[in-house]
Amino acid sequence: MTFSRKILTGLSLGILTGLFFGERAAALKWAADGFVKLLQMTVLPYITVSIVASLGSLRSAELRTLGVRAAAVIGGLWLVGLSFAFLIPLTFPSVQTASFFSASLVERQPAFDFIDLYIPANPFNSLANNVVPAVVLFSLILGIAVVGVERRERLLDVLLVARDAISAATRFVTRLTPYGLFAIAAHAAGTLDLEQVGRLQIYLVAYVVVALMVSLWVLPGLVAALTPIRARDVLGESRDSLITAFMAGDLFIVLPGLMQASRTLLGRLHPGNEDPGRLPEVIVPASFNFPHTGKLLSLSFILFAGWFADVPVTPSEYPQLALAGMVTFFGSLTAAVPFLLDQFRIPADTFQLFLATGVINSRVGSLVAAVHTLTVALLVTCAVTGHLHWRRGRVASYAGVTAALVILVLGGTRLLFATDISQAYSKDTVLASMHLLHQPVDATVARSSSPPPVTNLPPLETIDARGVLRVGYLTDSLPFAFFNRAGDLVGFDIELAHRLAREMGVTLAFVPVDRERMAAQLEEGYCDLVMSGVIVTTARAREVLFSDSYLDETLAFVVADDQRDQYATWDAIRDRGAVTIAIPDVPYYVRAVRDLLPRAVIQVHAGGLERLFARASSTHDALVLPAERGSAWTLMYPAYSVVVPGPDPIRVPLAYPIGKRDQSLAAFVNTWIALKRKDGTLDATYKYWILGQETARRQPRWSIVRNVLHWVE
């Protein structure tokens, strides 16, 4: 069996193993990770030695020619990548959406540090920490310096021997590829979150079909149109490396294989002449530091996120996006994408969608990156050696086939989305269907107030004597206290109230509280404490005892989707002049906004917030709410977005109000809050009710062993 067939066999068996065992295939993760690390082990030393040896053996004139022609080829491929990235949105249908609160709304992404990434103050530190761009820059400078050194042949002999030794070690590790890919494929096929993939199917399908078209035809076809090398030979000679890059989702580990494929293809053009084969030793690792077509296609995610969040990036903004993307993509995608989302005022929580697509797109992107790297090596070498020619007939034929493929692929994908994929908005039903995470205690829920019970005992003794904890709730405290579709009182604080009552060994009685009479009702004994997302203010602290803060909220604006950028900073809002801002009847909010926006027209609204969302936007320009609450409301009204003005977010603490004289109950609740923070209860409750994680009960992944054979539960 040939090595390629062994690889395909390992890949196929791995997929079947993952489908058979499902999530149990996660046990192979150690083997998958170990194989990738073995491949990475020799790559960086090989790159360093290869660049220095290959550049050092060139003459000055050859270096200049190589640099100029490499820049032209890479620039041309960048245009190709950008063009296809901007074509992907043509496949997107219309959609309406919103999301739960995300910490990324208030986090400020660190600035992209180009200098730290590319300039190695300590090359050995860069080698140790796998900072590839810095290592390559150091190697390039050292290789260029070797060109002018006398007796360089002695150093080059040592470097060439070292390169051959590292190549031998790489070939030894490469023999394990069928087994490594088996583990990678089994783990991926068994643990892939199908529900998550389903939510992102539009972007995944569009990205994958375009990426496959670019990697299997556009780039190899370009090589065939401009050089004597056939497209099928480009793919055939590099097949093992391309499969490995795809399955591992890593371009770095296949660089040696791409160099070897380049040398083999170029050797057929120059039989008996090894000089052209030396150029890929420089071109392949050097091109790794520049944005490749796979990265540029990821710009389409910014366009997808804008479309998904109803904040579209217009074609007039494409040049700005292209320029910003080119600069930031010199670093990692995980740093570049949040920066670009922020630049184009797209909700930062859509970055979570980008991470979710990584399980598939990172693999397809690595495939495109490998073909791109091979294309650069072949085109630049052919340009230097005189084998690159512009033949009108071949170029016209290539352009015609490419145009036909683009129309067929994009048109077919758009038609598929329009006919087979439903995009009905459903996040409002998710919120309305949320239920308590844990088994509730026996509880009664009053919809209207009643006279307070009479007692002469201290608070804790009163609760124990009657066996009931009376908890006050506010009726407009989504997501801390609200009635779900089934008519049950649920929410973040309601969840914690049930937990508190269970641990006290009592039942619950929920009673509605009047926000204006809260202090009086607590003093009367109408309720023992209020658990309903109550913010701590100076005025309230004079009237009631507050427990320790259990959560901080962030002051924000809820605005129409197309107005987000106008509220991104406090300075931008002030520049708008006399904007009309609606604020719930919470004096703390009113004072804070008046202090920060003295020219704003403040509309204080009492009662339910539904009226503010239902009204026409002409009555007010923005609504002030904490970001955590505003995000929940936008789930029901997806035409609105939450904006946290910069540069510094304003935090608002939440705590539980308790009667002024109920010191013993306050001390007890403070101890309980500290315990729940330590044991993870607060964190788990926050993830469910505020972040919206695990809002649907997770089912085990489908597998043959569980769903077909029924051997396991």
N, C-alpha and C positions, 0 to 999 in steps of 0.2 A: 504494500500500500504506500502511495506517495505521501510525502509530508503534508501536502495540502489536503489530501483526503483524510488523513488522520485528524487534522484540525477541524474539518467539517464534521467528521464523525464525533469528535469530542463535543463540538458545539451542539449537534443534534441530540446526542445522548444527554447533555446537560439540560437542554430545554425540556426534554421528556421527563427527566428526573424531577425538575422543578414542578412541572405540571402534575406529576404523579404524587409527590409528597407535599406540595403546597408549602405552607409556612415552615414545615419541618426541614425544608432544604436550607433554612438559615444556618443550620449546623455546619454548612460548608463555607461559611463566610471566612473563617480563618485561612482556608486553603486559597480562596480567591484573593484575599488581601496579601497573603504571603507570596503568591505568584507575581502580583503586580510589583511588590517591593523588590523581588529578585530581579525583575526586568529593569527597575529604576536604578538598581545598585550600580550598574556599570555605565549608565548613559552619560551622566555628568562628567566623569573622568574621560570617557571616550570623546565627548564634545570638546573638552579643553585641549586634549592632546591632538585631536584631529585638526582643529582650527589652527593651532600654532604651527603644526607641521605642514599643513597644506598652504597656508599663507606664506610661511617662511621660505617655502621652496619656489615661490613666484618671483618674477622680476617686477620692478616698479611700474613699468608700462602696462604689464598684465593686470596689476592691481587696479590701476585707474580704469582700464577698459571694463574689468569685472564690476567695479562699483557703479559706473554709469549705466551699464546695461542691466544690472540687477535692479537698480532703482526704477528703470523704465518698465521692466517686466512686472515688478511688484506693484507699481502704480497702476498699470493696466488691469491687473487682477483685482485690485481694490475696487476699481470702477465696476468690474463684473459683479463682485460680491455685493456692492451697494445697490446696484440695479436690481438684482434679484430680491434683496431684502425689502426694497420699496415696492416690489410687485406683489409680495405675499398678501398685503391688506386687500387686494382686489378680490380675494376669496372670502372675506369676512361678511356674513350677513348682519343684520341689525339685531341689537340685544339691549336689554335693560337690566341693570344689576346694582347691588350695594353689598357691603360687607360689615362684619362685626368689627369692634374696635381692635386696633393693632398697635402694639408698642412702637412700631415704626412711624406712627403718626407724630410722635413727640420726640423721637430720636433724631439727632442730627448726624448725618454720615460724615466720617472724617474725610478731609480733602485728599484727593489723589496725590500721592507723593512720588513724582516722577524721578526725583533725584535719588531717593533711597532705593528705588527699584532698579535703576540702571547704572548708578555710579558706585562701584564697590570700594568703600573706604577700607575694607579688609577683605580681600579676595578669598582668603581661607574661611572667613566667617560665611561668606556667600556660598562657597562650596559646601560647607557643613550644613547650612540651612536651606539648600536647594533653591537659592535665588537665581534662577536660570538667566534672566536678562543681564544681571550684573556679572555673572561668570562669563557669559559670551562676550560682553564688552571688554572685559579684562583680557580674554583670550584673543580677541581681534586686535587690540592694541599691542599685545605681546607678539602676536604673529607678524604684524606689520613692522614692528621694531626689529624682528629677526632678519627681515629682508636686507637691512643695511649693515648687518653685523658680519665682520670678517670671520672666516673659519666656521660659518654657520653649519657646514655639513656635519660636523661632529655632533652638534646638538640635534640636528634633524635625524641623524641615524638613530640616536637614542629614542627620540620621540616616535619614529616609525616603528621601532621594535616594541615600544610601549603600546602603541596603537594596535599592532597585530596581536599582542598578548591580551589586551582588553577585548578585541574582536573575538578571539578564541573563547574567552570567558562568556561573552554574550551569546555565542553560538551554542555553548553548552547549556545555558539557561533557556535558550530558545527551543531546545529539544523538549522542554517540559510544556510547551505551548498547548498541545492537545489536552493535557490534564488540567492545566490552569484554566483554559477556556471552558472546560467541562464544569469546574467549580463555579466560575463566574456566571455562566449561563444558567446553571441550576439555581444558584442563589437569586439571580434576577428574576427568573421565571416563577420561582416559588414565592417571592415576597413582594412582587410588584402590586401596588395598590390600584386595583382595577377601578374602584370608585373615583379615586383622584384622577386617573387617566380619563375617565368618562367626563368629568367636569371640564377638562381642558381639551376635549377631543378636536375642537375646531382648530386651535393653534397647533396642536400636535400633528394633525393630519396635514395641514397646510405647510408647516415647516418641513415635515419629513418628505413629502412628495417633491417639494422644491429642492431640498438638500440632496435627495437622491438624483434628481435630474442634473443638478450641478456637478455632483461627484462622478456620476456614471456616463455623462455625455458632454456637458458644457466644457469642463476643464480638459478631459482627455481628447475631446474633439478639437479643442483649440490647439493642443500640441500637434495633432495629426494635420490640421490645416496649415500650420506654419513650419513644420519640420518633417523630415522623412519618417519619423516614428509613428506607427499606427496606434490608434486609440485602443484597440484590443490588446496590443502588446504592453501599453502603459498599465492597463488594469491587470493583465495576466501576470506580468513579472512581479508586480507588487501585491498580488492577491493575499498572501499570507500576512503581510504587514497591515493591509487594509482590514482584514477580518479581525486581527488582534486589536487594532486601534478602535474598531467599532465595538467589540465586546468589552474591552477594558475601559472604554471612554477616556483614553489617554493617548495623546499624540507623542508625548515625550518618550515613551518606552519603545516606540517603533522607529525612532530616528535612525538608528544604525541599519535597520532593515531597508529603509527608504534610500539611504546612501548606497547600499549594495545594489538595490534595484536600478538606481540611476546609473551606477557604473556599468552594470550589465547592458542596459539599453544603449548607452553611449558607446560602449565597446563594440557593438555591432555596426556603428557608423564609422568607427576608427579602428579597424582590426590591426593589431600589432602595435598600436600607439596608446600608451597608458596615460599620457598627459591629460587629455580631456576628462578622464575618470577621476582625476584629483580634484577638479573644481567642485563637484557635489560635496566633498568633504568639508568645504568652506560654506557653500551656499545653503545646504540643508540645515545645519545647526544655526547659522546666522539668521536665516529666514524665520526660525522658530520665535525670534524676539519681536517680530512684526505681526500686527493683526492679520490673521489669515481669513480666508473666505468663510470658514465655519463660524468665526467670531462675528464677522460682519453680518452674516445672516441672522445673528442673534439680535441685531437692531430691530428686526421685525417684532420682537417681543415688546419693545417700547410702543410700537404702533398697535399691537394687539392689546396691551394693557390700557392704552388710551381708549381704544374702541370698546373694550370690555367694561371700563369704568365710566363710559359716556363722556370722556374728556379727549376727544380725538385730536391727534396730531395732524394738522393740515399739510397738504403738499407744499405750501409756501414755507413751512418750517423744516422740510426735509434737508435742505442744505445745512442748516444749523445742527440738526440731529446728526448728519453725516460727519461734520467736522468734530462735534463733541465726542461722537462715538469713536472716531479714528484716534483721538488723543487718549481717551480713557481706556480703550481696548488694548493699549500697550500694557496695562495691568491685568488683573484678574476680572472675570465677568462678575463675580460676586461683589466686587467693589464698584465696578463700572455701572451695573444696571441700577442700583439704588440711586446713584448720582444722577443718571439720566432721567429716571422717574421724577426725581425732585426738580431737575432743570425744566421739565415740561409739565410740571404741576399735576402729575398723575398720582393718584393715591398710593402712598408708599407701601400699603399692605398688599398691593398686587405683586410685590416682590416675592411673597410667599408662593404665588402661582408660578413664578419663574423657577423657584427651587423645586416645586412639584414636577415641573416638566423635565428637570435635569436627568431623571432616571432614563428617559428615552432620548431627549435632545442632546445630552452630553455625548452619547454614543454616536448618534448620527452626525453631530458636529465634529467629532473626532475623525470620523470617516472623511468628511469634507476637508478637514484640515490636513489629513495625510495626503489626499489627492492634490490639494493645493501646494503642499510642500514639494511633492514630486514634480508637479508642473513647473514650479519656479526653478527647480534644479535643472530640468530638461531644457526649458526655454532659455534660461540665462546661459547655460553651457553652449547650446546651439548658436546663440547670438554671438558668443565670444569666438567660437570656432568656425563661424561662417555657414552654418547649416540652417539658419533661420531665414526664410524667404516669404515675401508677400506675393502669393500667387492668386490673382483675382478669381480665377475659376474655383479653386479649392476653398477660398475664403467665402465666396458667394454661396457655394453649396452648403458650407457649414452654417452660415448665417441663416439660410432658408430653412434648413432642418431644425435649427435651434428655435427660430420664430414659430414654426409649426408646433413644435413640442411645447413651447411656452403657452400658446393659445389653447392647445388641447389639455394640458395639465391644469392650468389655472381655470379655464372654463369648465372643465369636468369637475374640479374640486368645488367651485362655486355652485354648480348645479346640484352636487351631492348635498352640500350644506342646506341649500334652499328646499330640497325635497325630503330629505331623510332625517335631519337633525332638528329636534325641537328645542327652542330657546325661550320657552315661556318662563317668565320671572316667578321664582318660588321662594325666595328668601323670607318673604313676609310670613309664609306658612311655616317655615322652619322655626321662626321666633314664636309664633302663636302655638306651636306644638310642643315647645320645650316643657319638660316636667322635672320634678325634683329628682336629684341624682340618687338619693338614698331613701330607704323606707321611712315615710313620715310617721311621727307620733300622732295619736288621736288629737284632732284639732277642730275647733269651731271657728267660723269666719263670719263676723258681723259686717253687714254692708252699711249700717247706720249706727250712730253713737247711742249710748244708753247711760243711765246714771251709774256712777262709780260704786263698786262694792264697798261696804262699810267694814272697817277693821281697825283694831287698836294695836296690832302686833307690828314689829319692825318688818321691813320688806322681805328679807329672806325667810323669816319665820312665817310670814303671811303666805308666801308661795308654797312653802312646805305644808302648811296647815290646810290650805284649800286644794292642794295637788294640781294647781293650774298656774302656768306662767302667762300673764296677760301682756301681749306684745302689740304695741301700736304700729300701724302702717299708714303711709301716705298713698293716696290713690293715683298719683301722677309720678311714680318713681321708677319707671322703666329704666334699666333692667333689674332694679333692686327689689321691687315689689310690684307685681301686676297680675292680672287675671288672664290665664291662657284660654285657648279655644274651648277647652272642656269646662271652663268656669272655675278652675282651681286657682287659688292664690299661690303664686310661685315667684321666684326671683332669687337673686344673690343673697339678700338678707333673710328672705323667708327660708332658704335652705339652711342658713346658719342658725336661725331661730329653732328649727326642728332639731338640729344637732345639739343646741344648748339645752332644750327641754329634755331630750333623751338622756343626756348626761346628768341632768338634775333629777331624773326619775319622775317627771310630772308631765301633764298634758298641756296643750296650748289653747289659748283663746286670742284670736286676732281681732283687734278692734280698730276702726278707722280713726285717724287723728286729724284734727284741724290744725293746719300749719301755724295759724295765728294764735291759737290757744294751746299750743303744745306744752308750754311751761306750766300753765294752770292745770291742764289735764293730768300731767305727771304729779303735781303737788296734791291734787285731789285723790290720787290713787286710782284714777280711771284706767291707767295701764302701768305696768312695772317699768318698762323701758320702751323706746321707739327704735325699731330696726327697719329702716326704710331709706337708706342712702342719705342721711342727714349730714349736711356740711357743718363744720365747726366754724363759728364766727365769734367775734369779740362780743357782740350784743347778746348772742344766745348763751355764751359762757357765763354771763352775769345772771342768767335766769335759771339755768339747769346745770347739773353735773354732766360732764362728758366723759365717756370711757376713753381709754387710750385709742388713738387713731388706728383703724384696721386697714385703711386703703386711702391712697391719694388719687384724686381726679385731676384732670387737666382742663383749664378753661379754653374754650374753643368757639368757633362760629360754625353754624350750619347755614350753608348758602346753596343757591342753585348751582348745578354742576358746572355751567359755563362761567361762573363767577369766582372759581377757586383762586385763580392767580391774583385776583384783586384783594384778597384777604390773607396773603401768605406772610406778610410782616405787619407789625404795628405801624411802621412808617408808611407802608402802602395804603393802609386803611385811612390814616390821617390825611394822606394826599388826596383822598376822594372827597374830603370836605364834609358836608353835613349829611352823612349817610343816616338812614333811618334803621335803627336796631331794635328789634323786639327782645325783651328780656322777661323771663318768668318773674313772678313777684317774690324775688329773693333779694333783700336789700344788699347783701354782700356782693352779688353780681352787679347790681345797679351801680354801687359806689365804685367798684373796680373798673367798670367800663367808662364811667364818667371821668375818672381820674386819668385814664389812658387816652380817651378820645373826647376831649372837651367840646369839640364842635359837633359831635354826633347828636342826632335827635333820638332820644330814648323813649320807647314805648313799653311801659310796664304792663304785663298781662297776668291777670289772675285766672285760675281755672285750668282746665285741661289743655295740654299742648296740641291736641289734635286740631283745634281751631286755627292755630298758627300755621300748621302745615297745609291745612285745607284752603286757606285764604289765597287769593291771588298775590303774586309777588309784588304788586304795586303798593301794597300796604306797608311793607318793610323790605329792606335790602338784605338783612341778615338776622339770624336768631342766635342768641348767646346761650350755650349749654356746655356742660363738661363734655369732652370728647367721648368719654365712655358711654354717656347717655345719648349723645347726639348720634353716635354710630348705630345704636339700637333703633333709634327713630328712623334713620335713613333706610333701614331694612324694610320698613313699612312704606316709606316714601322715597323710592330709589332715585328720584329726580334731583335729590339734594345730596351734598357732600359735606364732610366734616373737615375743617381747616384749623390747625393749631398755629396761630401767628408766631413768627420768630422775631428776634433770634432766640429768646429765652422763654420757655413755657412757664405758665403760672400754675402752680400746684394748689389744689384745694383739698384739705384733709376731711375724711369722713369718720364719724364716731357715733356711738349710741347715746342719745340723751337719756338721763336718769333724773329722778326727782332730786331737788337741791339738798334734801336732808337724808337721802338714802346712801350714806357713805359706805355702809357695809355691802350693799348690792353693787355699788360702783367698784369697790375693791375686788369683789368676786368676779365681776365681768372682765375686769382688767387682767386678772390671773387667767381666766378662761381664754381670752384673746391671745395672750402670750403662748398658752399651750397649743392653741390651734395654728398659730404661726409656726411653731416648732414642729408639729407633727404633719404639716403639709396640707391641712384641711383648707386653710385660706387660699393656698396656691391652687389646689384642685378646683375649688369653687370658683375662683377667678377665671381659670382657664375655660370652664364650662359656660358660665353666665356672661362674662365680659368678652372673652376672646372667641367664644362660639366653638371651641374645640370639643370634639366628641359629642356634637349635638344629636347625631344619629348613632344608635347603638351599633358598635362595630361587629360585623360578622367575620368569622374565620375565612381566610382566602379559599376560593374554590380549589379543590384538588381531586384527583381521581381516587386516591385512597380514602377520602372522606365522603365525597359526594356521589361517587359512582359505585365503589366497592363496599362502602359503609363499614370499613374495617376499624375506623376510629371515630370518635365523636367530635 
